[in-house]
């Protein structure tokens, strides 16, 4: 379980970095100029955040739970 959570964390972290860079590079100067592409990138960015946090928590929790056993 820890290996799966760690791999998901690594993949989601890489996706977070790539999507974040794309979001910054393609972001318009004003909110009125937002395109569908930018909206999709922002949603993907938030999805990666919500994947990173639970997978990190699972990875850390399983490490501590195994150490106490």
PyMOL Python script that loads the backbone (N, CA, C, O; Angstrom):
from pymol import cmd

cmd.read_pdbstr("""\
ATOM      1  N   UNK A   1       0.825  -1.196   0.000  1.00  0.00           N
ATOM      2  CA  UNK A   1       0.000   0.000   0.000  1.00  0.00           C
ATOM      3  C   UNK A   1       0.866   1.256   0.000  1.00  0.00           C
ATOM      4  O   UNK A   1       0.560   2.232  -0.686  1.00  0.00           O
ATOM      5  N   UNK A   2       1.948   1.223   0.774  1.00  0.00           N
ATOM      6  CA  UNK A   2       2.813   2.399   0.830  1.00  0.00           C
ATOM      7  C   UNK A   2       3.492   2.644  -0.510  1.00  0.00           C
ATOM      8  O   UNK A   2       3.660   3.793  -0.919  1.00  0.00           O
ATOM      9  N   UNK A   3       3.887   1.564  -1.203  1.00  0.00           N
ATOM     10  CA  UNK A   3       4.522   1.734  -2.504  1.00  0.00           C
ATOM     11  C   UNK A   3       3.568   2.355  -3.511  1.00  0.00           C
ATOM     12  O   UNK A   3       3.959   3.213  -4.302  1.00  0.00           O
ATOM     13  N   UNK A   4       2.310   1.916  -3.478  1.00  0.00           N
ATOM     14  CA  UNK A   4       1.317   2.479  -4.393  1.00  0.00           C
ATOM     15  C   UNK A   4       1.083   3.947  -4.082  1.00  0.00           C
ATOM     16  O   UNK A   4       1.061   4.775  -4.992  1.00  0.00           O
ATOM     17  N   UNK A   5       0.908   4.278  -2.820  1.00  0.00           N
ATOM     18  CA  UNK A   5       0.676   5.670  -2.423  1.00  0.00           C
ATOM     19  C   UNK A   5       1.884   6.543  -2.766  1.00  0.00           C
ATOM     20  O   UNK A   5       1.723   7.694  -3.173  1.00  0.00           O
ATOM     21  N   UNK A   6       3.084   6.001  -2.603  1.00  0.00           N
ATOM     22  CA  UNK A   6       4.289   6.774  -2.921  1.00  0.00           C
ATOM     23  C   UNK A   6       4.396   7.008  -4.416  1.00  0.00           C
ATOM     24  O   UNK A   6       4.756   8.105  -4.843  1.00  0.00           O
ATOM     25  N   UNK A   7       4.089   5.997  -5.222  1.00  0.00           N
ATOM     26  CA  UNK A   7       4.142   6.174  -6.678  1.00  0.00           C
ATOM     27  C   UNK A   7       3.088   7.171  -7.148  1.00  0.00           C
ATOM     28  O   UNK A   7       3.358   7.995  -8.021  1.00  0.00           O
ATOM     29  N   UNK A   8       1.895   7.101  -6.574  1.00  0.00           N
ATOM     30  CA  UNK A   8       0.856   8.071  -6.928  1.00  0.00           C
ATOM     31  C   UNK A   8       1.299   9.471  -6.530  1.00  0.00           C
ATOM     32  O   UNK A   8       1.076  10.428  -7.272  1.00  0.00           O
ATOM     33  N   UNK A   9       1.923   9.597  -5.365  1.00  0.00           N
ATOM     34  CA  UNK A   9       2.421  10.894  -4.911  1.00  0.00           C
ATOM     35  C   UNK A   9       3.468  11.445  -5.872  1.00  0.00           C
ATOM     36  O   UNK A   9       3.435  12.630  -6.205  1.00  0.00           O
ATOM     37  N   UNK A  10       4.389  10.609  -6.317  1.00  0.00           N
ATOM     38  CA  UNK A  10       5.440  11.060  -7.232  1.00  0.00           C
ATOM     39  C   UNK A  10       4.839  11.486  -8.570  1.00  0.00           C
ATOM     40  O   UNK A  10       5.189  12.541  -9.097  1.00  0.00           O
ATOM     41  N   UNK A  11       3.941  10.673  -9.120  1.00  0.00           N
ATOM     42  CA  UNK A  11       3.318  11.007 -10.403  1.00  0.00           C
ATOM     43  C   UNK A  11       2.475  12.280 -10.301  1.00  0.00           C
ATOM     44  O   UNK A  11       2.524  13.137 -11.183  1.00  0.00           O
ATOM     45  N   UNK A  12       1.709  12.396  -9.229  1.00  0.00           N
ATOM     46  CA  UNK A  12       0.870  13.581  -9.045  1.00  0.00           C
ATOM     47  C   UNK A  12       1.719  14.818  -8.816  1.00  0.00           C
ATOM     48  O   UNK A  12       1.343  15.909  -9.244  1.00  0.00           O
ATOM     49  N   UNK A  13       2.857  14.670  -8.150  1.00  0.00           N
ATOM     50  CA  UNK A  13       3.746  15.813  -7.945  1.00  0.00           C
ATOM     51  C   UNK A  13       4.335  16.293  -9.262  1.00  0.00           C
ATOM     52  O   UNK A  13       4.449  17.495  -9.500  1.00  0.00           O
ATOM     53  N   UNK A  14       4.708  15.347 -10.116  1.00  0.00           N
ATOM     54  CA  UNK A  14       5.229  15.739 -11.439  1.00  0.00           C
ATOM     55  C   UNK A  14       4.144  16.408 -12.271  1.00  0.00           C
ATOM     56  O   UNK A  14       4.400  17.410 -12.939  1.00  0.00           O
ATOM     57  N   UNK A  15       2.934  15.857 -12.234  1.00  0.00           N
ATOM     58  CA  UNK A  15       1.820  16.469 -12.963  1.00  0.00           C
ATOM     59  C   UNK A  15       1.512  17.856 -12.414  1.00  0.00           C
ATOM     60  O   UNK A  15       1.203  18.775 -13.173  1.00  0.00           O
ATOM     61  N   UNK A  16       1.596  18.007 -11.100  1.00  0.00           N
ATOM     62  CA  UNK A  16       1.376  19.305 -10.457  1.00  0.00           C
ATOM     63  C   UNK A  16       2.372  20.335 -10.990  1.00  0.00           C
ATOM     64  O   UNK A  16       1.998  21.463 -11.312  1.00  0.00           O
ATOM     65  N   UNK A  17       3.632  19.941 -11.077  1.00  0.00           N
ATOM     66  CA  UNK A  17       4.654  20.859 -11.579  1.00  0.00           C
ATOM     67  C   UNK A  17       4.436  21.229 -13.029  1.00  0.00           C
ATOM     68  O   UNK A  17       4.538  22.402 -13.389  1.00  0.00           O
ATOM     69  N   UNK A  18       4.137  20.248 -13.869  1.00  0.00           N
ATOM     70  CA  UNK A  18       3.941  20.508 -15.299  1.00  0.00           C
ATOM     71  C   UNK A  18       2.707  21.377 -15.530  1.00  0.00           C
ATOM     72  O   UNK A  18       2.763  22.357 -16.272  1.00  0.00           O
ATOM     73  N   UNK A  19       1.600  21.016 -14.897  1.00  0.00           N
ATOM     74  CA  UNK A  19       0.367  21.796 -15.063  1.00  0.00           C
ATOM     75  C   UNK A  19       0.541  23.195 -14.490  1.00  0.00           C
ATOM     76  O   UNK A  19       0.038  24.162 -15.063  1.00  0.00           O
ATOM     77  N   UNK A  20       1.239  23.319 -13.377  1.00  0.00           N
ATOM     78  CA  UNK A  20       1.485  24.649 -12.797  1.00  0.00           C
ATOM     79  C   UNK A  20       2.305  25.531 -13.716  1.00  0.00           C
ATOM     80  O   UNK A  20       2.005  26.715 -13.874  1.00  0.00           O
ATOM     81  N   UNK A  21       3.335  24.966 -14.322  1.00  0.00           N
ATOM     82  CA  UNK A  21       4.157  25.735 -15.266  1.00  0.00           C
ATOM     83  C   UNK A  21       3.330  26.143 -16.480  1.00  0.00           C
ATOM     84  O   UNK A  21       3.404  27.291 -16.920  1.00  0.00           O
ATOM     85  N   UNK A  22       2.540  25.213 -17.029  1.00  0.00           N
ATOM     86  CA  UNK A  22       1.681  25.549 -18.169  1.00  0.00           C
ATOM     87  C   UNK A  22       0.664  26.620 -17.803  1.00  0.00           C
ATOM     88  O   UNK A  22       0.369  27.506 -18.606  1.00  0.00           O
ATOM     89  N   UNK A  23       0.136  26.538 -16.603  1.00  0.00           N
ATOM     90  CA  UNK A  23      -0.846  27.530 -16.155  1.00  0.00           C
ATOM     91  C   UNK A  23      -0.231  28.912 -16.079  1.00  0.00           C
ATOM     92  O   UNK A  23      -0.848  29.895 -16.491  1.00  0.00           O
ATOM     93  N   UNK A  24       0.973  28.993 -15.559  1.00  0.00           N
ATOM     94  CA  UNK A  24       1.643  30.287 -15.449  1.00  0.00           C
ATOM     95  C   UNK A  24       2.004  30.832 -16.830  1.00  0.00           C
ATOM     96  O   UNK A  24       1.835  32.023 -17.093  1.00  0.00           O
ATOM     97  N   UNK A  25       2.496  29.967 -17.708  1.00  0.00           N
ATOM     98  CA  UNK A  25       2.923  30.420 -19.031  1.00  0.00           C
ATOM     99  C   UNK A  25       1.766  30.837 -19.931  1.00  0.00           C
ATOM    100  O   UNK A  25       1.932  31.700 -20.793  1.00  0.00           O
ATOM    101  N   UNK A  26       0.600  30.235 -19.739  1.00  0.00           N
ATOM    102  CA  UNK A  26      -0.527  30.531 -20.622  1.00  0.00           C
ATOM    103  C   UNK A  26      -1.589  31.416 -19.983  1.00  0.00           C
ATOM    104  O   UNK A  26      -2.623  31.673 -20.598  1.00  0.00           O
ATOM    105  N   UNK A  27      -1.357  31.883 -18.772  1.00  0.00           N
ATOM    106  CA  UNK A  27      -2.393  32.675 -18.101  1.00  0.00           C
ATOM    107  C   UNK A  27      -2.505  34.063 -18.734  1.00  0.00           C
ATOM    108  O   UNK A  27      -1.498  34.703 -19.037  1.00  0.00           O
ATOM    109  N   UNK A  28      -3.739  34.513 -18.926  1.00  0.00           N
ATOM    110  CA  UNK A  28      -3.947  35.836 -19.501  1.00  0.00           C
ATOM    111  C   UNK A  28      -3.701  36.926 -18.459  1.00  0.00           C
ATOM    112  O   UNK A  28      -3.626  36.659 -17.259  1.00  0.00           O
ATOM    113  N   UNK A  29      -3.580  38.141 -18.943  1.00  0.00           N
ATOM    114  CA  UNK A  29      -3.308  39.253 -18.036  1.00  0.00           C
ATOM    115  C   UNK A  29      -4.538  39.692 -17.261  1.00  0.00           C
ATOM    116  O   UNK A  29      -4.420  40.215 -16.153  1.00  0.00           O
ATOM    117  N   UNK A  30      -5.708  39.485 -17.828  1.00  0.00           N
ATOM    118  CA  UNK A  30      -6.931  39.857 -17.104  1.00  0.00           C
ATOM    119  C   UNK A  30      -7.862  38.652 -17.026  1.00  0.00           C
ATOM    120  O   UNK A  30      -7.783  37.736 -17.844  1.00  0.00           O
ATOM    121  N   UNK A  31      -8.737  38.666 -16.037  1.00  0.00           N
ATOM    122  CA  UNK A  31      -9.668  37.554 -15.852  1.00  0.00           C
ATOM    123  C   UNK A  31     -10.695  37.472 -16.970  1.00  0.00           C
ATOM    124  O   UNK A  31     -11.256  36.403 -17.213  1.00  0.00           O
ATOM    125  N   UNK A  32     -10.948  38.574 -17.648  1.00  0.00           N
ATOM    126  CA  UNK A  32     -11.939  38.575 -18.720  1.00  0.00           C
ATOM    127  C   UNK A  32     -11.441  37.814 -19.947  1.00  0.00           C
ATOM    128  O   UNK A  32     -12.245  37.387 -20.776  1.00  0.00           O
ATOM    129  N   UNK A  33     -10.127  37.639 -20.072  1.00  0.00           N
ATOM    130  CA  UNK A  33      -9.551  36.976 -21.241  1.00  0.00           C
ATOM    131  C   UNK A  33      -9.328  35.480 -21.048  1.00  0.00           C
ATOM    132  O   UNK A  33      -8.651  34.853 -21.863  1.00  0.00           O
ATOM    133  N   UNK A  34      -9.873  34.907 -20.004  1.00  0.00           N
ATOM    134  CA  UNK A  34      -9.658  33.473 -19.742  1.00  0.00           C
ATOM    135  C   UNK A  34     -10.281  32.629 -20.849  1.00  0.00           C
ATOM    136  O   UNK A  34     -11.420  32.850 -21.260  1.00  0.00           O
ATOM    137  N   UNK A  35      -9.512  31.671 -21.312  1.00  0.00           N
ATOM    138  CA  UNK A  35     -10.002  30.764 -22.340  1.00  0.00           C
ATOM    139  C   UNK A  35     -10.408  29.444 -21.697  1.00  0.00           C
ATOM    140  O   UNK A  35     -10.166  29.208 -20.513  1.00  0.00           O
ATOM    141  N   UNK A  36     -11.028  28.598 -22.499  1.00  0.00           N
ATOM    142  CA  UNK A  36     -11.405  27.274 -22.014  1.00  0.00           C
ATOM    143  C   UNK A  36     -10.167  26.482 -21.614  1.00  0.00           C
ATOM    144  O   UNK A  36     -10.197  25.729 -20.641  1.00  0.00           O
ATOM    145  N   UNK A  37      -9.078  26.649 -22.362  1.00  0.00           N
ATOM    146  CA  UNK A  37      -7.826  25.961 -22.062  1.00  0.00           C
ATOM    147  C   UNK A  37      -7.315  26.333 -20.676  1.00  0.00           C
ATOM    148  O   UNK A  37      -6.881  25.465 -19.919  1.00  0.00           O
ATOM    149  N   UNK A  38      -7.363  27.610 -20.342  1.00  0.00           N
ATOM    150  CA  UNK A  38      -6.909  28.052 -19.024  1.00  0.00           C
ATOM    151  C   UNK A  38      -7.805  27.521 -17.905  1.00  0.00           C
ATOM    152  O   UNK A  38      -7.319  27.168 -16.831  1.00  0.00           O
ATOM    153  N   UNK A  39      -9.081  27.467 -18.153  1.00  0.00           N
ATOM    154  CA  UNK A  39     -10.012  26.949 -17.148  1.00  0.00           C
ATOM    155  C   UNK A  39      -9.752  25.461 -16.914  1.00  0.00           C
ATOM    156  O   UNK A  39      -9.766  24.997 -15.774  1.00  0.00           O
ATOM    157  N   UNK A  40      -9.514  24.714 -17.996  1.00  0.00           N
ATOM    158  CA  UNK A  40      -9.204  23.288 -17.863  1.00  0.00           C
ATOM    159  C   UNK A  40      -7.892  23.104 -17.108  1.00  0.00           C
ATOM    160  O   UNK A  40      -7.791  22.216 -16.262  1.00  0.00           O
ATOM    161  N   UNK A  41      -6.886  23.927 -17.400  1.00  0.00           N
ATOM    162  CA  UNK A  41      -5.610  23.835 -16.692  1.00  0.00           C
ATOM    163  C   UNK A  41      -5.781  24.114 -15.202  1.00  0.00           C
ATOM    164  O   UNK A  41      -5.179  23.432 -14.373  1.00  0.00           O
ATOM    165  N   UNK A  42      -6.588  25.103 -14.859  1.00  0.00           N
ATOM    166  CA  UNK A  42      -6.819  25.395 -13.444  1.00  0.00           C
ATOM    167  C   UNK A  42      -7.517  24.233 -12.745  1.00  0.00           C
ATOM    168  O   UNK A  42      -7.201  23.918 -11.597  1.00  0.00           O
ATOM    169  N   UNK A  43      -8.459  23.598 -13.428  1.00  0.00           N
ATOM    170  CA  UNK A  43      -9.144  22.448 -12.833  1.00  0.00           C
ATOM    171  C   UNK A  43      -8.186  21.272 -12.673  1.00  0.00           C
ATOM    172  O   UNK A  43      -8.217  20.585 -11.652  1.00  0.00           O
ATOM    173  N   UNK A  44      -7.334  21.035 -13.672  1.00  0.00           N
ATOM    174  CA  UNK A  44      -6.333  19.965 -13.561  1.00  0.00           C
ATOM    175  C   UNK A  44      -5.360  20.249 -12.424  1.00  0.00           C
ATOM    176  O   UNK A  44      -4.945  19.335 -11.711  1.00  0.00           O
ATOM    177  N   UNK A  45      -4.998  21.512 -12.259  1.00  0.00           N
ATOM    178  CA  UNK A  45      -4.097  21.914 -11.184  1.00  0.00           C
ATOM    179  C   UNK A  45      -4.699  21.577  -9.827  1.00  0.00           C
ATOM    180  O   UNK A  45      -4.013  21.049  -8.952  1.00  0.00           O
ATOM    181  N   UNK A  46      -5.978  21.882  -9.653  1.00  0.00           N
ATOM    182  CA  UNK A  46      -6.652  21.571  -8.396  1.00  0.00           C
ATOM    183  C   UNK A  46      -6.819  20.065  -8.201  1.00  0.00           C
ATOM    184  O   UNK A  46      -6.719  19.569  -7.079  1.00  0.00           O
ATOM    185  N   UNK A  47      -7.072  19.343  -9.284  1.00  0.00           N
ATOM    186  CA  UNK A  47      -7.193  17.889  -9.177  1.00  0.00           C
ATOM    187  C   UNK A  47      -5.880  17.290  -8.688  1.00  0.00           C
ATOM    188  O   UNK A  47      -5.885  16.410  -7.826  1.00  0.00           O
ATOM    189  N   UNK A  48      -4.755  17.756  -9.230  1.00  0.00           N
ATOM    190  CA  UNK A  48      -3.468  17.214  -8.783  1.00  0.00           C
ATOM    191  C   UNK A  48      -3.221  17.513  -7.312  1.00  0.00           C
ATOM    192  O   UNK A  48      -2.633  16.695  -6.605  1.00  0.00           O
ATOM    193  N   UNK A  49      -3.661  18.670  -6.847  1.00  0.00           N
ATOM    194  CA  UNK A  49      -3.518  18.993  -5.424  1.00  0.00           C
ATOM    195  C   UNK A  49      -4.309  18.004  -4.582  1.00  0.00           C
ATOM    196  O   UNK A  49      -3.820  17.510  -3.567  1.00  0.00           O
ATOM    197  N   UNK A  50      -5.539  17.717  -5.011  1.00  0.00           N
ATOM    198  CA  UNK A  50      -6.379  16.813  -4.244  1.00  0.00           C
ATOM    199  C   UNK A  50      -5.974  15.349  -4.389  1.00  0.00           C
ATOM    200  O   UNK A  50      -6.461  14.502  -3.641  1.00  0.00           O
ATOM    201  N   UNK A  51      -5.100  15.041  -5.329  1.00  0.00           N
ATOM    202  CA  UNK A  51      -4.523  13.695  -5.413  1.00  0.00           C
ATOM    203  C   UNK A  51      -3.252  13.621  -4.575  1.00  0.00           C
ATOM    204  O   UNK A  51      -2.989  12.612  -3.921  1.00  0.00           O
ATOM    205  N   UNK A  52      -2.462  14.701  -4.600  1.00  0.00           N
ATOM    206  CA  UNK A  52      -1.199  14.724  -3.856  1.00  0.00           C
ATOM    207  C   UNK A  52      -1.435  14.616  -2.350  1.00  0.00           C
ATOM    208  O   UNK A  52      -0.771  13.825  -1.678  1.00  0.00           O
ATOM    209  N   UNK A  53      -2.348  15.380  -1.825  1.00  0.00           N
ATOM    210  CA  UNK A  53      -2.541  15.419  -0.375  1.00  0.00           C
ATOM    211  C   UNK A  53      -2.943  14.072   0.223  1.00  0.00           C
ATOM    212  O   UNK A  53      -2.309  13.642   1.187  1.00  0.00           O
ATOM    213  N   UNK A  54      -3.967  13.380  -0.297  1.00  0.00           N
ATOM    214  CA  UNK A  54      -4.306  12.083   0.295  1.00  0.00           C
ATOM    215  C   UNK A  54      -3.227  11.018   0.083  1.00  0.00           C
ATOM    216  O   UNK A  54      -2.995  10.189   0.963  1.00  0.00           O
ATOM    217  N   UNK A  55      -2.568  11.037  -1.076  1.00  0.00           N
ATOM    218  CA  UNK A  55      -1.537  10.025  -1.305  1.00  0.00           C
ATOM    219  C   UNK A  55      -0.345  10.250  -0.385  1.00  0.00           C
ATOM    220  O   UNK A  55       0.266   9.288   0.080  1.00  0.00           O
ATOM    221  N   UNK A  56      -0.008  11.497  -0.120  1.00  0.00           N
ATOM    222  CA  UNK A  56       1.065  11.784   0.829  1.00  0.00           C
ATOM    223  C   UNK A  56       0.667  11.344   2.232  1.00  0.00           C
ATOM    224  O   UNK A  56       1.462  10.754   2.963  1.00  0.00           O
ATOM    225  N   UNK A  57      -0.568  11.638   2.591  1.00  0.00           N
ATOM    226  CA  UNK A  57      -1.047  11.240   3.921  1.00  0.00           C
ATOM    227  C   UNK A  57      -1.046   9.720   4.073  1.00  0.00           C
ATOM    228  O   UNK A  57      -0.664   9.204   5.123  1.00  0.00           O
ATOM    229  N   UNK A  58      -1.468   9.005   3.040  1.00  0.00           N
ATOM    230  CA  UNK A  58      -1.452   7.542   3.095  1.00  0.00           C
ATOM    231  C   UNK A  58      -0.035   7.001   3.195  1.00  0.00           C
ATOM    232  O   UNK A  58       0.227   6.051   3.932  1.00  0.00           O
ATOM    233  N   UNK A  59       0.865   7.606   2.456  1.00  0.00           N
ATOM    234  CA  UNK A  59       2.254   7.160   2.478  1.00  0.00           C
ATOM    235  C   UNK A  59       2.865   7.346   3.860  1.00  0.00           C
ATOM    236  O   UNK A  59       3.507   6.438   4.385  1.00  0.00           O
ATOM    237  N   UNK A  60       2.668   8.510   4.442  1.00  0.00           N
ATOM    238  CA  UNK A  60       3.219   8.794   5.772  1.00  0.00           C
ATOM    239  C   UNK A  60       2.532   7.945   6.835  1.00  0.00           C
ATOM    240  O   UNK A  60       3.190   7.399   7.720  1.00  0.00           O
ATOM    241  N   UNK A  61       1.215   7.835   6.748  1.00  0.00           N
ATOM    242  CA  UNK A  61       0.478   7.063   7.749  1.00  0.00           C
ATOM    243  C   UNK A  61       0.880   5.592   7.723  1.00  0.00           C
ATOM    244  O   UNK A  61       1.035   4.975   8.777  1.00  0.00           O
ATOM    245  N   UNK A  62       1.047   5.033   6.553  1.00  0.00           N
ATOM    246  CA  UNK A  62       1.414   3.617   6.493  1.00  0.00           C
ATOM    247  C   UNK A  62       2.828   3.394   7.012  1.00  0.00           C
ATOM    248  O   UNK A  62       3.125   2.347   7.586  1.00  0.00           O
ATOM    249  N   UNK A  63       3.698   4.377   6.809  1.00  0.00           N
ATOM    250  CA  UNK A  63       5.056   4.260   7.336  1.00  0.00           C
ATOM    251  C   UNK A  63       5.032   4.249   8.865  1.00  0.00           C
ATOM    252  O   UNK A  63       5.721   3.441   9.487  1.00  0.00           O
ATOM    253  N   UNK A  64       4.243   5.142   9.476  1.00  0.00           N
ATOM    254  CA  UNK A  64       4.164   5.200  10.930  1.00  0.00           C
ATOM    255  C   UNK A  64       3.415   4.015  11.520  1.00  0.00           C
ATOM    256  O   UNK A  64       3.782   3.518  12.584  1.00  0.00           O
ATOM    257  N   UNK A  65       2.377   3.563  10.845  1.00  0.00           N
ATOM    258  CA  UNK A  65       1.616   2.428  11.354  1.00  0.00           C
ATOM    259  C   UNK A  65       2.436   1.142  11.308  1.00  0.00           C
ATOM    260  O   UNK A  65       2.316   0.295  12.193  1.00  0.00           O
ATOM    261  N   UNK A  66       3.262   0.997  10.289  1.00  0.00           N
ATOM    262  CA  UNK A  66       4.101  -0.182  10.194  1.00  0.00           C
ATOM    263  C   UNK A  66       5.222  -0.131  11.228  1.00  0.00           C
ATOM    264  O   UNK A  66       5.633  -1.174  11.735  1.00  0.00           O
ATOM    265  N   UNK A  67       5.718   1.047  11.546  1.00  0.00           N
ATOM    266  CA  UNK A  67       6.809   1.191  12.506  1.00  0.00           C
ATOM    267  C   UNK A  67       6.338   0.863  13.932  1.00  0.00           C
ATOM    268  O   UNK A  67       7.124   0.366  14.738  1.00  0.00           O
ATOM    269  N   UNK A  68       5.072   1.135  14.248  1.00  0.00           N
ATOM    270  CA  UNK A  68       4.552   0.882  15.593  1.00  0.00           C
ATOM    271  C   UNK A  68       4.185  -0.575  15.806  1.00  0.00           C
ATOM    272  O   UNK A  68       4.067  -1.016  16.949  1.00  0.00           O
ATOM    273  N   UNK A  69       4.003  -1.329  14.740  1.00  0.00           N
ATOM    274  CA  UNK A  69       3.593  -2.739  14.866  1.00  0.00           C
ATOM    275  C   UNK A  69       4.731  -3.618  15.327  1.00  0.00           C
ATOM    276  O   UNK A  69       4.555  -4.826  15.483  1.00  0.00           O
TER     277      UNK A  69
END
""", "prot")
cmd.dss("prot")
cmd.show_as("cartoon", "prot")
cmd.util.cbc("prot")
cmd.orient("prot")
